[in-house]
Structure formats: structure tokens, C-alpha cells
Amino acid sequence: MLATADLTVQDFQRWDDIKEASATAIALEAGIITEIPADGKLSSTDYQRTLMIIRRYEIAQSEVAA
């Protein structure tokens, strides 16, 4: 595992890009959006809706595991 001191700005940017791309893919699959935005970023409303779906999924998975 990398220590925080070993991380670069590029690492954090790459992780942010992966997070944004993942949220966009989930929003597309969930029907929140019908096409990928030109800039590849969800609007704040669509992003919040996507996070709510992810959270509901996590809750459902934890209930199944219990």
C-alpha cells in the first residue's frame, strides 16, 4: 500500500476521473441519464441521484449479508 507521501497530484486526478466515469456509467445504466454528457460529467442533481442509488444498493447488500 502506498503511503500518502508517495502519492502525486496525478494519482488523485486519476482516482477522481475513475470515480466520475463510474458514476456516469451507473447513472446511464440506472436510467438517470440517457446519454453521456459531452464533458463526461454528471450534473450535480444527476450525481446526487446516482449516489442515492449506490447508497440504496449498499444498504440492500448489507441487509442480505446480515
N, C-alpha and C positions, 0 to 999 in steps of 0.2 A: 504494500500500500504506500502511496506517495505521501510524503509529509507536505503540509500546506506550503512550506518554504520552497518545495520543488515545483510547485505549480506556476504556470505562466499565464499571462493575460489571454493568450491564445487557447489555453485549456478551458478557462472559464467561458470564453466566447463559443468554443466548440460545444460545450455542455449546454449552453443557452440555446444554440442553434438546434441541437438534438431535441431539447425539451419543446421548443416551438414547433418543430416538424412533427413530433409525436402528437402534440395537442391538435395540430391541424389534421393529421390522419384520423385521429379519434373523432374529431368533430365531423369530418366528412363521412366516416362510416356510420356515425350515430344520426346523421341527417340534420345536424345543426347547420351545416353549410352544404351547398350543392356543387360548389367548385372551389378549387384552391385559389385564394386571393392572389392578385398579381404580385404583391410584395411578399407573399408567403406567410403573412402574419394574420392571425385572427383579430377581429375587433375585440375590444375589452368585454363587450357583452357576450360574444360568442366564446371567448376564452373562459369567462366565468361559468357559462352554461356547461362547457366541456369539463371544467374542474368539478362541477357538481355531479356530473355523470361518473367521473372517475371515483369520486368520494363514495357515491352510492354503490358502485361496483366493489370498492374496498370493504365497505360495511357488509355487503352481502357475502363476500368471501370469508370475512371473519366470523359471520354467523354460521355459515356452513361448516367451518372448521371447528366451531365450538360444540 
